[in-house]
Amino acid sequence: MRIPSYRALLLCAAPLLVTGCDSLFTLEVEAEEICKTQADVSFPAAPSGTASVQQTLSLPLGDFAEPLPEDVEVTSALRLKTFEVDANTDLSGIERATVSLRKPGSDEVILVGEYRRSGTGPVRQIRLTGGGAVDVLDLAKQSNLDFVFDAKGSLPSTQWTANMKVCAAVKARANYFNLLF
């Protein structure tokens, strides 16, 4: 017995409809590790007592988002692998430091990493790591991501320099299903 072609089409399409078609129409772009180092970043002298200092490090994404179309909703996640500040002076007075992600040209930030002082000895390197992936909406479509380092505590009373390094993993996913149907 021969099955008409429209019935064969329905029989073949049924498993796709049951499991969900949208997984067939997605594009994922992932960068396991993107790193940037900036040497001799200058920090100002701080007055005595508790103070705060901020510095921004821009991480170029290059052509990471090139395969992602402009008119499709994109979900993206960023995972901070490491953020290091390697100074030429003692940083043991820093009680707390954070790293936040900021879209270039914006004041809104998303916290991605944190450091809290745990010892009393001299410290020349502060290393911040992120907890897990952070939803960064459409930031993966940007050519650069700004990481804002913010340190609070008894900062060095003389001008100082540090080498700063950031490494992050970025993943973006675009769903074409709504665009097609």
N, C-alpha and C positions, 0 to 999 in steps of 0.2 A: 504494500500500500504506500502510495506516495503522499507526503505531507505538502500542502500548498506552501508557497514561499513566505506568505505573511505569517503563517503559523510557525514556521521554522524561525523566522525573525523574532517573534514573540517568545518562543522557547529559549532562544539564545539571549535575549535582552532581559528576561525575567531575573536570572541570577544577579545581573548588574544592578537592577532596581532594588532588589532585596538587600544587597550589601551596601548600597549607596554609591551613586555615580560620582559624587564630588571628589572622591579620592583619585579618580582617574584624570581629573582636570586640575591638578595642583602642580606647582613648581616650587621646589625647595632649593635655596642657595645657602651654603654654609661655609664659613671660614673657621677652621679649628683654632687657629691662633694668628692674630695680627698684633705686631709689637712695634713700639716706637720708643726710642731713647732720645732724650734731650739733655745735652751736657751743659754744665756751668750755668744753671738757672739761678738768677740772683734773687735773694730774699732781703728785705729791709731789716735794719736793726729794730728791735722791739723795746718799748719802755719797760722798766722793771714792773714786776707783778704779772698778772694774768693778761695775756693778749691773744690776738688771733691773726693769722696770716693766710692768704689765699694765693694760689698759683694755678694757671690753666695749661694743660698739655693737650694739644690737638692730635688726634689719631686719624690719619688718612685711610679711608676705606677703598680708595681707588675705584675700580670698575666693579666692585662687589655687587651693586644693585643694578648693573646694566641689563641683565636678563629679565628684571621685574618691570612689567608694564606700568604706565602711569595711571590708567583708569581702573585698576583692579585693587581690591582691598588686600592689604598686606599685613600679616602678623609677623612680628619679629621679636627675637629675644637676644639679650646680651648677657654673657657671663664673664665677669671680671676674673681673670686668672691670677694676675698679680699687678700691684702698683708699688714701685719701690722709690724711696727717696734716700739717696746716699750722699750725706753731707760732709763738708770739710770741718765741721765743728760738732760739739756735743749737743744732742737733741733730747737728752733725758728729761728735760723740763716739759716736753710735750706730753700732756695728759691724754688728749684725745685727738685723733685725726680721722677725717672722712674723705672719701672720693665719691663724687657725684658726677653723673652724666648730664651734659647740657647740650641741647640743640644749638648749633651756631646761630648767633643773633637773638637768642632768647635768654630770659632770666630764670625760667623754670628748670629745676634740677630733679634728677632721680637718683637717690642714694644707691650706690652699688658696692661699697666697701667701707670697712671701719677698722680702726686701730685704737686700742686702749693700752696705756702704759702698764706694764706688769712687774717691772723690776726697779731697782734703785741705782744700778750701776750706769756708767757712761754708755750712751747709745749714739752711733753715727749713722745707722741705717734703720729706716722705718719701712716695714713691709705690710701692705694691706692686701687682703684677699677678700673676694666676694663670697657670699653664702651660696647662692644659686642663681639661676637664670632670672633676669628681670625683663618684663615686657616693656619694650621700648617703642611700641606702636610703629610708626612709619619712619623712625630715625635711620633705619638701615638704607633708606633711599638717599640719605645725605652723602656728600662726598667726604665730609669730615665729621668726627664726633669729638666734642670737647669734654675732657675729664678735668674736673675742678677739685684740686687738693686743698683742703681746709684744715689747718692745725690750730689747736688751742692749748694754752698752758703758759708756762714760763719759757718764752722763746729767747733765743740768743740775743744779747744786748748789743752786738755788733753785726754789721752786714755780713751775710754768709752766702755761700753758693752750694748747690747740690746738683747731682745728676738725677734726673727723673726718668723712670721707665714704666710703660704701661703695656700689658698684654691682655687681650680680650678675645673671646670667641663670639662670633655673631652668626645668627641663623635667621633666615627670613623665609616665609611661605606665602605664596600667592594662590588664591583659589579662582580658577577660571570658570567654574560651574555656573555662577550667577551671571557672568558675562555672556556665556553661550546661550543660556535659557532664560 
